[in-house]
Amino acid sequence: MVVSAEPQQQYFYGTGKRKSAIAKVRLYPDDGTAIIVNGKPMEEYFNWLPWQSKVKEPFVVSETVGRFRVMAQVSGGGVNAQAEAIRHGITRALVVFDSELKGNLRRAGFITRDSRVKESKKYGLKRARRAPQYTKR
């Protein structure tokens, strides 16, 4: 049996998705700016700066930088899709925290789930739309 060292604390929850990546995000109202992804600091998990900035975008748009501590569990997909799934989850959690932020986040395009996924391969074709090469003679 595992006993948590920290007492139960109120948090705001949001689920984010992108391609096949799913992120479960908890926002704890603290002064800490820590973002923990799968038990690691965000800088260690997303070692490329554009991925890190993609995760932080909802805070910049909603002007809530430094007001929340983020705990995220993400699975599936690639690294970029995971970063975008966390961004989507943070956005949904911010809307749960304060529905007044929804307008700015919607204008930035973070509320809507990006539903683009890879198209499946069709029979008789080499890929989803690529047909076998046609030879006249």
N, C-alpha and C positions, 0 to 999 in steps of 0.2 A: 504494500500500500504506500502510495506516494502522497506526502503531505506538503502542500504549498507553503513556502516560507512567508510569502506576502499575504496580507489579508485581502478578502474579496473587495474589488474596487469596481466602481461603475465604469462601463465602457459603452461606446457606440459601435455597432456592428454593420458591416457591409460586405456583400459578396460581389466580386468582380470576375468577369470572364472575357477572354479573348482567344480566338481559335480554339484550341483544346486545353488552354491553361485556365485554371480556376484558382482564385485567391480568396481566402477568408481573412478579412481585415478587422482588427479591433483598434479603436482609437480611445486612448486613455487621456482624459483632460489633466495634463501635467505641464510643468514648465520645461520638462525635458524634451529635447528634439530627437531623441533616439528613434531610429527606424530599424526594427529587428525583422529579418526575413528568414523563416525556417531556422530560427535559433542563432543566426549569425547577424552581425551588423550589416546594414545595407551596402556599405562601401566594400565589404568583403565579398558579399554575394553577387552584387552587380559591380564588377570592377571597372566598367567603362563608364565615363562621365555622362554621356547622353542617356544611358539607361537610368542612372541615378537622378538626373534632372527630370526625366519622364515620370518617375515615381513622386517627385516633390511638386509637380505642376499644380495639382489641385489646391495645395496650401498657398501657393503664390497667387493663383487666380482669386481665391476666396479671402486672401489677406489674413490667413490664420497661421502663419509661419511661427513655429516655436510654441504653439499652444497645446500640442498633442504629442503623446508618445504612441508609436505605431507598432503593433505586433501583427505580423502577417504570416499565414501559412499558405504556400502556393505549390501547386503540383500540375504536371502536364505541360505540354507545349515546349517551345524554345525559350531562350532567355529574354528576347525582345517581347514575346507574347506574355511572358510572366510579368515583366515590368508594366506592360499596358493593363494586364489584369489587376495588378495591385493598384494602379492609378484609378481604374474603374471602381474598385472596392473602396478606396479612400474617398472617392467622390460620393458614393452612396452613403457611406458612414457620416460624411460631413452634412449631407442633406438630412439624415436622421437627427444629427446634432442641432442643426438650425435650418429650417426650410427656407429662410430668407436668402441663403447662399445659392439656392437652386438656379436662379436666373443667370448669374455670372458663370456658373459651372456649365449650364446648358449652352450659353453663347460660346464658351470655349470648346464645346463639343465633347465633354467628358461624361455627361449623363447617359447618352445613348450608347448602347452596347454595339461595338463594331462587329457585325455579324458575318464579315467576310471569312470564309474558310476555303480550303483547297477543294476544287471540284473533283469529283470521283471519276475514275477511268471508265470509259464505255467499251463494251465488247466490240470487236471488229476494228478498233482504233488502237494506236500505239500508246496514246495518253488520253487525257480527257477529250481533246478535240483534234489532235494530230492524227491525220489519216495516213495509211500506208502510201508510199510514193507511187504515183501513177506512171506507167511506162506505156508509150504508144506502140512501140514495136518490140 
